[in-house]
Amino acid sequence: MIPENMNDIDLKMEELNNEGKSIDKDTLIKETVLQLFQAYLDNAEDGHYDTGYLLDNNQIEVKNIANKSVAFIKDNEGFIESFKKDSFTLLLWLEKEAHRVANL
């Protein structure tokens, strides 16, 4: 299950710690944002054709199957901050952006 809010992040952190794996919360949030975006993109494209790469805390680059850059998704506030502040709104925006990329 991909975490969708801070409560889910806390549960995932606890699960990982119980498995002896160490990760900081901000890193887990960044990984979560990228996983969610990729899931939305795969759904919008009816398959895995394009791939998102997290460049930094506020930008995802999308490359096609030929490894050519096709889009950039930018959150001026930063994905970590946006997720902590209002994950629901961020997830809706990521889904909208995935559909936009799928229609390029």
N, CA, C and O of each residue as an XYZ file, in Angstrom:
416
protein
N       0.837     -1.187      0.000
C       0.000      0.000      0.000
C       0.885      1.255      0.000
O       1.836      1.353      0.775
N       0.569      2.175     -0.848
C       1.296      3.445     -0.901
C       0.619      4.404      0.087
O      -0.596      4.592      0.025
N       1.379      5.002      0.979
C       0.782      5.963      1.923
C       0.127      7.130      1.185
O       0.631      7.601      0.165
N      -1.011      7.588      1.724
C      -1.719      8.697      1.092
C      -1.867      9.913      1.997
O      -2.388     10.943      1.569
N      -1.415      9.804      3.242
C      -1.491     10.928      4.171
C      -0.444     10.730      5.262
O       0.253      9.716      5.279
N      -0.335     11.683      6.158
C       0.702     11.618      7.185
C       0.475     10.464      8.159
O       1.441      9.892      8.663
N      -0.766     10.115      8.432
C      -1.019      8.954      9.288
C      -0.474      7.691      8.633
O       0.149      6.861      9.295
N      -0.707      7.548      7.335
C      -0.176      6.398      6.596
C       1.356      6.403      6.603
O       1.983      5.348      6.703
N       1.953      7.594      6.497
C       3.413      7.712      6.541
C       3.935      7.213      7.886
O       4.911      6.465      7.942
N       3.280      7.631      8.966
C       3.704      7.196     10.298
C       3.598      5.678     10.438
O       4.487      5.042     11.006
N       2.515      5.097      9.923
C       2.354      3.644      9.978
C       3.427      2.938      9.162
O       3.972      1.923      9.597
N       3.736      3.472      7.979
C       4.766      2.892      7.119
C       6.141      2.996      7.789
O       6.942      2.064      7.713
N       6.409      4.127      8.443
C       7.678      4.302      9.158
C       7.801      3.249     10.261
O       8.860      2.647     10.434
N       6.727      3.033     10.995
C       6.726      2.033     12.063
C       6.955      0.633     11.488
O       7.724     -0.156     12.038
N       6.280      0.338     10.380
C       6.441     -0.961      9.715
C       7.893     -1.175      9.269
O       8.466     -2.243      9.481
N       8.465     -0.160      8.660
C       9.851     -0.267      8.199
C      10.820     -0.426      9.375
O      11.760     -1.218      9.312
N      10.580      0.333     10.441
C      11.434      0.219     11.625
C      11.353     -1.178     12.226
O      12.368     -1.725     12.658
N      10.143     -1.767     12.257
C       9.966     -3.121     12.775
C      10.696     -4.153     11.929
O      11.083     -5.212     12.425
N      10.886     -3.839     10.638
C      11.620     -4.726      9.729
C      13.127     -4.446      9.767
O      13.899     -5.070      9.039
N      13.532     -3.513     10.613
C      14.947     -3.185     10.732
C      15.453     -2.253      9.652
O      16.663     -2.107      9.479
N      14.555     -1.624      8.925
C      14.937     -0.686      7.866
C      14.813      0.738      8.391
O      13.860      1.073      9.094
N      15.777      1.560      8.045
C      15.795      2.934      8.520
C      15.616      3.896      7.356
O      16.306      3.807      6.341
N      14.678      4.814      7.526
C      14.441      5.845      6.515
C      13.889      7.067      7.240
O      13.108      6.933      8.183
N      14.290      8.253      6.804
C      13.724      9.435      7.448
C      12.392      9.786      6.790
O      12.119      9.405      5.652
N      11.592     10.508      7.522
C      10.221     10.806      7.101
C      10.170     11.567      5.782
O       9.341     11.262      4.925
N      11.042     12.548      5.611
C      11.019     13.340      4.375
C      11.369     12.487      3.157
O      10.781     12.661      2.090
N      12.312     11.578      3.308
C      12.667     10.680      2.205
C      11.493      9.781      1.857
O      11.212      9.546      0.681
N      10.810      9.280      2.872
C       9.638      8.432      2.629
C       8.542      9.219      1.927
O       7.873      8.686      1.041
N       8.348     10.460      2.301
C       7.339     11.297      1.638
C       7.699     11.496      0.170
O       6.830     11.379     -0.695
N       8.963     11.794     -0.129
C       9.379     11.976     -1.529
C       9.165     10.701     -2.333
O       8.666     10.752     -3.458
N       9.536      9.565     -1.770
C       9.318      8.286     -2.456
C       7.831      8.037     -2.677
O       7.428      7.540     -3.728
N       7.028      8.380     -1.693
C       5.584      8.199     -1.774
C       4.984      9.059     -2.877
O       4.165      8.583     -3.664
N       5.390     10.326     -2.936
C       4.880     11.232     -3.974
C       5.207     10.679     -5.358
O       4.351     10.685     -6.243
N       6.422     10.207     -5.552
C       6.812      9.658     -6.852
C       6.028      8.386     -7.171
O       5.586      8.209     -8.306
N       5.850      7.502     -6.198
C       5.081      6.268     -6.414
C       3.633      6.579     -6.774
O       3.063      5.955     -7.669
N       3.043      7.539     -6.078
C       1.653      7.906     -6.369
C       1.532      8.527     -7.757
O       0.618      8.192     -8.511
N       2.451      9.434     -8.098
C       2.410     10.026     -9.430
C       2.528      8.941    -10.494
O       1.787      8.950    -11.477
N       3.461      8.001    -10.300
C       3.660      6.933    -11.282
C       2.409      6.066    -11.408
O       2.035      5.671    -12.512
N       1.768      5.772    -10.293
C       0.541      4.973    -10.322
C      -0.557      5.711    -11.096
O      -1.271      5.106    -11.896
N      -0.687      7.018    -10.854
C      -1.677      7.814    -11.590
C      -1.345      7.853    -13.079
O      -2.237      7.753    -13.920
N      -0.059      8.000    -13.403
C       0.360      8.065    -14.797
C       0.109      6.734    -15.504
O      -0.406      6.715    -16.622
N       0.466      5.632    -14.867
C       0.219      4.307    -15.448
C      -1.268      4.096    -15.696
O      -1.656      3.538    -16.722
N      -2.091      4.538    -14.767
C      -3.541      4.413    -14.926
C      -4.035      5.283    -16.087
O      -4.851      4.842    -16.896
N      -3.543      6.500    -16.159
C      -3.978      7.428    -17.215
C      -3.556      6.934    -18.603
O      -4.235      7.202    -19.594
N      -2.431      6.211    -18.667
C      -1.916      5.732    -19.952
C      -2.298      4.272    -20.231
O      -1.885      3.696    -21.237
N      -3.076      3.693    -19.343
C      -3.454      2.271    -19.482
C      -2.234      1.380    -19.625
O      -2.226      0.450    -20.431
N      -1.207      1.666    -18.842
C       0.015      0.866    -18.863
C       1.209      1.728    -18.519
O       1.092      2.946    -18.387
N       2.357      1.093    -18.375
C       3.575      1.814    -17.999
C       4.367      2.172    -19.263
O       5.172      1.384    -19.758
N       4.114      3.376    -19.764
C       4.797      3.851    -20.965
C       5.793      4.960    -20.647
O       6.874      5.018    -21.232
N       5.427      5.831    -19.728
C       6.281      6.932    -19.313
C       6.675      6.723    -17.854
O       5.956      6.069    -17.097
N       7.824      7.283    -17.462
C       8.324      7.107    -16.107
C       8.672      8.455    -15.495
O       9.308      9.295    -16.131
N       8.248      8.649    -14.259
C       8.574      9.860    -13.523
C       9.840      9.670    -12.714
O      10.066      8.616    -12.120
N      10.675     10.727    -12.701
C      11.917     10.731    -11.926
C      11.916     11.980    -11.053
O      11.767     13.094    -11.554
N      12.082     11.791     -9.760
C      12.130     12.919     -8.846
C      13.488     13.590     -8.967
O      14.511     12.995     -8.628
N      13.502     14.829     -9.450
C      14.758     15.557     -9.626
C      15.204     16.218     -8.332
O      16.396     16.250     -8.025
N      14.258     16.738     -7.582
C      14.520     17.358     -6.286
C      13.196     17.380     -5.541
O      12.255     16.691     -5.934
N      13.111     18.148     -4.489
C      11.901     18.160     -3.682
C      10.709     18.816     -4.367
O       9.590     18.705     -3.866
N      10.905     19.483     -5.478
C       9.755     20.168     -6.073
C       9.580     19.905     -7.566
O       8.828     20.624     -8.224
N      10.248     18.901     -8.114
C      10.122     18.678     -9.552
C      10.261     17.200     -9.923
O      11.156     16.497     -9.453
N       9.347     16.763    -10.776
C       9.391     15.419    -11.349
C       9.587     15.568    -12.851
O       8.872     16.327    -13.505
N      10.554     14.844    -13.391
C      10.742     14.795    -14.838
C      10.099     13.518    -15.345
O      10.267     12.454    -14.750
N       9.364     13.621    -16.443
C       8.732     12.448    -17.044
C       9.438     12.137    -18.353
O       9.588     12.997    -19.220
N       9.873     10.868    -18.477
C      10.541     10.427    -19.698
C       9.716      9.321    -20.341
O       9.064      8.528    -19.661
N       9.762      9.288    -21.678
C       9.010      8.266    -22.409
C       9.830      6.973    -22.517
O      10.925      6.874    -21.962
N       9.288      5.989    -23.235
C       9.972      4.695    -23.325
C      11.293      4.782    -24.092
O      12.122      3.877    -24.001
N      11.489      5.855    -24.838
C      12.759      6.077    -25.534
C      13.728      6.889    -24.667
O      14.780      7.323    -25.136
N      13.354      7.090    -23.389
C      14.161      7.831    -22.425
C      14.324      9.307    -22.797
O      15.320      9.935    -22.439
N      13.352      9.850    -23.509
C      13.352     11.274    -23.860
C      12.418     12.017    -22.908
O      11.322     11.546    -22.604
N      12.858     13.160    -22.450
C      12.055     13.973    -21.545
C      10.807     14.484    -22.263
O      10.898     15.057    -23.349
N       9.643     14.272    -21.650
C       8.395     14.715    -22.273
C       7.650     15.753    -21.429
O       6.793     16.472    -21.943
N       7.976     15.830    -20.136
C       7.269     16.792    -19.283
C       7.995     16.969    -17.955
O       8.779     16.123    -17.526
N       7.702     18.095    -17.327
C       8.169     18.363    -15.974
C       6.957     18.727    -15.131
O       6.096     19.494    -15.564
N       6.894     18.179    -13.938
C       5.827     18.478    -12.989
C       6.496     19.240    -11.849
O       7.395     18.714    -11.193
N       6.063     20.472    -11.613
C       6.728     21.300    -10.611
C       5.737     21.772     -9.561
O       4.672     22.303     -9.874
N       6.118     21.564     -8.300
C       5.351     22.057     -7.154
C       6.202     23.127     -6.483
O       7.197     22.811     -5.831
N       5.823     24.370     -6.636
C       6.631     25.479     -6.128
C       6.833     25.423     -4.623
O       7.869     25.853     -4.117
N       5.847     24.895     -3.904
C       5.957     24.804     -2.448
C       6.883     23.664     -2.030
O       7.482     23.705     -0.955
N       6.996     22.666     -2.869
C       7.793     21.486     -2.556
C       6.885     20.328     -2.185
O       5.911     20.497     -1.451
N       7.210     19.154     -2.695
C       6.355     17.992     -2.470
C       6.240     17.624     -0.994
O       5.158     17.269     -0.527
N       7.336     17.706     -0.264
C       7.294     17.351      1.161
C       6.363     18.294      1.906
O       5.493     17.848      2.655
N       6.539     19.572      1.709
C       5.716     20.562      2.394
C       4.248     20.429      1.993
O       3.365     20.489      2.848
N       3.986     20.252      0.707
C       2.604     20.112      0.234
C       1.948     18.865      0.814
O       0.779     18.897      1.199
N       2.701     17.762      0.876
C       2.157     16.519      1.418
C       1.825     16.686      2.898
O       0.764     16.260      3.353
N       2.729     17.302      3.638
C       2.499     17.500      5.073
C       1.326     18.437      5.321
O       0.540     18.229      6.244
N       1.214     19.458      4.502
C       0.180     20.484      4.684
C      -1.206     19.975      4.297
O      -2.167     20.167      5.041
N      -1.315     19.324      3.134
C      -2.626     18.874      2.638
C      -2.408     17.804      1.575
O      -2.430     18.090      0.378
N      -2.199     16.575      2.020
C      -1.879     15.493      1.089
C      -3.016     15.244      0.100
O      -2.756     14.904     -1.055
N      -4.258     15.404      0.523
C      -5.393     15.151     -0.370
C      -5.348     16.076     -1.583
O      -5.517     15.627     -2.717
N      -5.123     17.350     -1.347
C      -5.047     18.315     -2.451
C      -3.856     18.007     -3.354
O      -3.968     18.095     -4.576
N      -2.723     17.648     -2.767
C      -1.547     17.299     -3.564
C      -1.838     16.076     -4.433
O      -1.472     16.065     -5.608
N      -2.478     15.061     -3.892
C      -2.766     13.846     -4.656
C      -3.723     14.133     -5.807
O      -3.552     13.593     -6.900
N      -4.721     14.970     -5.577
C      -5.628     15.357     -6.671
C      -4.855     16.069     -7.778
O      -5.079     15.811     -8.960
N      -3.949     16.963     -7.396
C      -3.140     17.703     -8.363
C      -2.212     16.755     -9.127
O      -2.075     16.879    -10.344
N      -1.568     15.805     -8.424
C      -0.694     14.837     -9.092
C      -1.472     14.006    -10.105
O      -0.975     13.723    -11.195
N      -2.682     13.619     -9.749
C      -3.506     12.835    -10.670
C      -3.867     13.656    -11.902
O      -3.837     13.152    -13.025
N      -4.207     14.915    -11.684
C      -4.523     15.817    -12.813
C      -3.307     15.991    -13.715
O      -3.430     15.967    -14.939
N      -2.141     16.166    -13.116
C      -0.913     16.312    -13.897
C      -0.580     15.032    -14.664
O      -0.097     15.094    -15.794
N      -0.833     13.894    -14.063
C      -0.590     12.612    -14.757
C      -1.480     12.513    -15.993
O      -1.027     12.064    -17.045
N      -2.721     12.920    -15.878
C      -3.624     12.895    -17.034
C      -3.171     13.877    -18.107
O      -3.265     13.595    -19.301
N      -2.676     15.037    -17.667
C      -2.164     16.032    -18.625
C      -0.990     15.434    -19.404
O      -0.934     15.549    -20.628
N      -0.062     14.802    -18.705
C       1.102     14.203    -19.355
C       0.670     13.086    -20.294
O       1.203     12.960    -21.396
N      -0.279     12.289    -19.872
C      -0.744     11.165    -20.695
C      -1.364     11.646    -22.006
O      -1.375     10.912    -22.994
N      -1.872     12.858    -22.016
C      -2.542     13.393    -23.205
C      -1.627     14.237    -24.084
O      -2.095     14.862    -25.035
N      -0.321     14.267    -23.778
C       0.618     15.055    -24.600
C       0.846     14.375    -25.938
O       1.603     14.882    -26.767
